[in-house]
Amino acid sequence: MARRPGIPVPSPRASVLSIVVSAGLTTALAGCGASGSPAATAQAPAAAGAVGQASSPSAPASATTASPQTSASASAKAASPSAAGSSGPAADGLAGKVVAIDPGHNGGNAANPSIVNALVPMGFGQYKACDTTGTAAPDGYTEHAFNFDVAERLDALLTARGVKVVLTRPNDTGVGPCVNIRAAIGNNAHADAAISIHADGYASSGHGFQIIEASASVGGRANDAASNQLSQALHTTMLAESGFTPATYIGDDGYESRNDLAGLNLSTV
């Protein structure tokens, strides 16, 4: 079910958001294919705790772009002091808030298939692979590197406004953490908002931004309704300020509802 700003939706169901800004990253690697759930060869179930310990906790995720070079320059512009605007922590009410940022995937995933292919809970009695490698652009620019770059820029912007940022991973050289652990990091931090950053893999003909919502989260309807409000606010701001259009290759007007993303399903914030 797609969500559109300004249009009431009965029983809104959204969880933490995963913003995907555009295509242009080909699916050369297993990962964020725009046509469905990330590909992974799951193996024997593993205890979430054990897999989580093997992974490095870090930041929540959320955006991507049609051309990595364009994305990087756009992100750099957004991260500049002038882009932050004149409002400070006292003026915008963000001081003291907690935001979990989850940059999808990780740089060490490809070299550790036994960890990332192990099955972990994805919510509602389902299981999926711990993580995937993510996709990559034709020139080799990886999704995991892009996601982490965007997350660090977002971290800097929010920190400057007095926000406490919690990252699901501290660098782009580790493994994981598994998708269920990423959700737990935001939950345990009692975050005011949690956001996941990804880049889609698709043909170069596709472009635009996408906001993914969970069909339902374990946090319940109140959590889903609050997440739906956040998704609409982000959609409105992306249209007004990013220079991107809603995705032309997937979803409906830049929205997509999914039930197979553990980070969203398992969120309670």
C-alpha positions as CSV (number, residue, x, y, z in Angstrom):
1,M,0.0,0.0,0.0
2,A,1.5,3.3,-1.1
3,R,1.3,6.4,1.1
4,R,0.8,9.8,-0.3
5,P,1.2,13.1,1.7
6,G,-2.0,14.8,2.5
7,I,-4.2,11.8,1.7
8,P,-5.7,10.0,4.7
9,V,-4.9,6.3,4.8
10,P,-7.1,3.9,6.9
11,S,-5.1,2.0,9.5
12,P,-1.7,3.3,8.4
13,R,1.0,0.7,8.8
14,A,4.6,1.8,8.5
15,S,7.7,1.0,10.5
16,V,11.1,2.5,10.5
17,L,11.8,3.9,7.1
18,S,14.3,2.7,4.5
19,I,14.8,5.5,2.0
20,V,16.2,4.4,-1.3
21,V,17.2,7.2,-3.6
22,S,17.3,5.9,-7.2
23,A,18.8,3.4,-9.4
24,G,21.9,3.3,-11.6
25,L,23.6,0.8,-9.3
26,T,23.5,-2.4,-11.2
27,T,22.7,-5.7,-9.5
28,A,26.2,-7.0,-10.1
29,L,26.3,-8.1,-6.4
30,A,23.6,-9.9,-4.4
31,G,21.6,-7.2,-2.6
32,C,19.1,-4.4,-3.1
33,G,17.4,-5.5,-6.3
34,A,14.5,-3.2,-7.0
35,S,12.2,-6.0,-8.0
36,G,11.9,-7.7,-4.6
37,S,13.7,-8.8,-1.5
38,P,17.5,-8.8,-1.5
39,A,19.0,-12.1,-2.8
40,A,20.9,-14.3,-0.4
41,T,21.6,-18.0,0.0
42,A,20.5,-18.7,3.5
43,Q,22.1,-21.5,5.4
44,A,21.5,-23.1,8.8
45,P,19.8,-20.9,11.4
46,A,22.2,-19.2,13.8
47,A,21.5,-17.6,17.1
48,A,21.0,-13.9,16.8
49,G,23.2,-13.1,19.7
50,A,26.1,-15.1,18.2
51,V,25.8,-13.5,14.8
52,G,25.4,-10.1,16.4
53,Q,28.7,-10.5,18.3
54,A,30.4,-11.5,15.1
55,S,29.2,-8.2,13.6
56,S,30.1,-4.7,14.5
57,P,27.2,-2.5,15.7
58,S,26.7,0.6,13.6
59,A,24.4,3.1,11.9
60,P,20.9,3.0,10.5
61,A,20.3,3.3,6.8
62,S,18.4,5.3,4.3
63,A,19.2,6.8,0.9
64,T,20.6,6.2,-2.6
65,T,20.9,7.7,-6.0
66,A,20.8,7.1,-9.7
67,S,24.4,8.0,-10.2
68,P,26.9,7.6,-7.4
69,Q,28.9,10.6,-8.6
70,T,25.7,12.8,-8.6
71,S,24.7,11.4,-5.2
72,A,28.0,12.1,-3.6
73,S,28.1,15.7,-4.9
74,A,24.5,16.2,-3.8
75,S,25.2,14.7,-0.4
76,A,28.3,16.9,0.0
77,K,26.2,20.0,-0.8
78,A,23.6,18.9,1.7
79,A,26.3,18.4,4.4
80,S,27.8,21.8,4.0
81,P,27.3,24.3,6.9
82,S,25.2,26.6,4.7
83,A,22.8,23.8,3.9
84,A,22.1,23.3,7.5
85,G,20.2,26.6,7.6
86,S,20.1,29.2,10.3
87,S,18.1,27.3,12.8
88,G,20.1,25.8,15.7
89,P,19.3,23.2,18.3
90,A,17.3,25.6,20.3
91,A,15.2,26.8,17.4
92,D,14.2,23.5,15.7
93,G,13.5,21.4,18.8
94,L,15.8,18.6,17.8
95,A,18.3,19.0,20.7
96,G,18.3,15.9,22.9
97,K,16.4,13.7,20.4
98,V,17.8,10.3,19.5
99,V,18.0,9.2,15.8
100,A,19.2,5.7,14.8
101,I,20.9,5.6,11.4
102,D,21.4,2.3,9.6
103,P,23.6,2.3,6.5
104,G,22.7,-0.9,4.7
105,H,25.2,-3.8,4.3
106,N,28.9,-3.6,5.1
107,G,32.2,-3.7,3.4
108,G,33.3,-7.1,4.9
109,N,30.1,-9.0,4.0
110,A,31.3,-10.4,0.7
111,A,34.3,-12.1,2.3
112,N,32.2,-13.7,5.1
113,P,29.4,-15.7,3.5
114,S,29.0,-18.1,6.4
115,I,28.0,-15.2,8.6
116,V,25.8,-13.1,6.3
117,N,24.0,-16.2,4.9
118,A,23.0,-17.5,8.3
119,L,19.3,-17.3,8.9
120,V,18.0,-14.8,11.6
121,P,14.5,-13.8,12.7
122,M,12.8,-11.2,10.4
123,G,9.6,-10.8,12.5
124,F,6.2,-12.5,12.5
125,G,7.7,-16.0,12.6
126,Q,9.7,-15.6,9.5
127,Y,13.5,-15.9,8.9
128,K,15.9,-14.5,6.3
129,A,19.6,-14.2,5.7
130,C,21.6,-12.1,8.2
131,D,22.6,-9.6,5.6
132,T,23.7,-9.3,1.9
133,T,26.6,-7.7,0.1
134,G,24.5,-4.9,-1.5
135,T,24.7,-3.9,-5.1
136,A,27.3,-1.8,-7.1
137,A,27.5,0.7,-9.9
138,P,29.0,-0.4,-13.3
139,D,32.2,1.4,-12.3
140,G,32.5,-0.6,-9.1
141,Y,31.3,2.0,-6.6
142,T,29.6,-0.1,-4.0
143,E,26.2,0.4,-2.3
144,H,27.7,-0.3,1.1
145,A,30.2,2.5,0.7
146,F,27.6,4.9,-0.6
147,N,25.2,4.1,2.2
148,F,28.0,4.7,4.8
149,D,29.0,8.0,3.2
150,V,25.4,9.3,3.3
151,A,25.0,8.1,6.9
152,E,28.2,10.0,8.0
153,R,26.9,13.2,6.3
154,L,23.5,12.8,8.0
155,D,25.3,12.1,11.3
156,A,27.2,15.4,11.0
157,L,24.1,17.4,10.1
158,L,22.0,16.0,13.0
159,T,24.8,16.2,15.6
160,A,25.2,19.9,14.7
161,R,21.6,20.3,15.8
162,G,22.1,18.6,19.1
163,V,20.7,15.2,18.1
164,K,22.2,12.1,19.6
165,V,23.0,9.8,16.7
166,V,23.2,6.0,17.1
167,L,24.8,4.2,14.2
168,T,24.3,0.5,13.5
169,R,27.8,0.1,12.2
170,P,30.9,2.3,13.0
171,N,32.8,1.8,9.7
172,D,32.5,0.3,6.2
173,T,35.1,-2.5,6.8
174,G,33.2,-4.8,9.2
175,V,30.7,-7.6,8.8
176,G,27.0,-7.1,9.5
177,P,25.5,-6.6,11.9
178,C,22.6,-8.9,11.0
179,V,19.4,-7.2,10.1
180,N,17.6,-8.2,13.3
181,I,20.5,-6.7,15.3
182,R,20.2,-3.5,13.4
183,A,16.6,-3.2,14.4
184,A,17.5,-4.0,18.0
185,I,20.1,-1.2,18.1
186,G,17.4,1.4,17.4
187,N,15.0,-0.2,19.7
188,N,17.4,-0.4,22.6
189,A,18.4,3.2,22.1
190,H,14.7,4.2,22.4
191,A,15.3,6.3,19.3
192,D,12.8,9.0,18.4
193,A,13.3,8.0,14.8
194,A,15.2,5.2,13.0
195,I,16.1,5.4,9.3
196,S,17.8,2.9,7.0
197,I,19.8,4.0,4.0
198,H,20.0,1.9,0.8
199,A,20.7,2.2,-2.9
200,D,18.7,0.2,-5.4
201,G,20.1,-1.9,-8.2
202,Y,18.3,-1.4,-11.4
203,A,18.7,-0.6,-15.1
204,S,20.1,2.9,-15.9
205,S,16.7,3.9,-17.3
206,G,15.3,4.0,-13.8
207,H,15.8,7.0,-11.4
208,G,14.2,8.7,-8.4
209,F,13.8,8.2,-4.7
210,Q,11.8,5.5,-2.9
211,I,10.5,5.4,0.7
212,I,10.0,1.8,1.9
213,E,7.6,1.2,4.8
214,A,6.8,-2.0,6.6
215,S,3.3,-3.4,6.1
216,A,3.3,-3.9,9.8
217,S,5.9,-3.8,12.6
218,V,6.1,-5.6,15.9
219,G,5.8,-2.1,17.5
220,G,2.1,-2.2,16.7
221,R,-0.3,0.2,15.1
222,A,0.6,3.3,17.1
223,N,4.3,2.8,16.1
224,D,3.2,2.2,12.5
225,A,1.1,5.4,12.4
226,A,3.9,7.5,13.7
227,S,6.3,6.0,11.2
228,N,3.8,6.7,8.4
229,Q,3.8,10.4,9.5
230,L,7.6,10.4,9.2
231,S,7.5,8.8,5.8
232,Q,5.1,11.5,4.5
233,A,7.3,14.3,5.9
234,L,10.4,12.8,4.3
235,H,8.5,12.4,1.0
236,T,7.5,16.0,1.0
237,T,11.0,17.2,1.8
238,M,12.6,15.0,-0.8
239,L,10.3,16.5,-3.4
240,A,11.0,20.0,-2.3
241,E,14.7,19.9,-1.7
242,S,16.6,16.9,-3.1
243,G,16.3,17.5,-6.8
244,F,15.0,13.9,-7.2
245,T,11.7,12.8,-8.5
246,P,9.7,9.8,-7.1
247,A,11.1,6.5,-8.4
248,T,10.1,5.7,-11.9
249,Y,11.0,2.0,-11.7
250,I,9.3,0.7,-8.6
251,G,6.5,1.4,-6.1
252,D,3.8,4.1,-6.4
253,D,4.8,7.8,-6.4
254,G,8.0,7.0,-4.4
255,Y,6.3,4.7,-1.8
256,E,6.5,1.0,-1.4
257,S,5.1,-1.2,1.4
258,R,6.9,-4.5,2.2
259,N,6.7,-7.3,4.7
260,D,10.1,-8.9,4.1
261,L,12.5,-6.4,5.6
262,A,13.6,-7.4,9.1
263,G,14.9,-4.0,10.1
264,L,11.5,-2.5,9.5
265,N,9.4,-5.4,10.8
266,L,11.2,-5.7,14.1
267,S,11.3,-2.0,14.9
268,T,9.5,-0.8,18.0
269,V,10.4,2.9,17.5
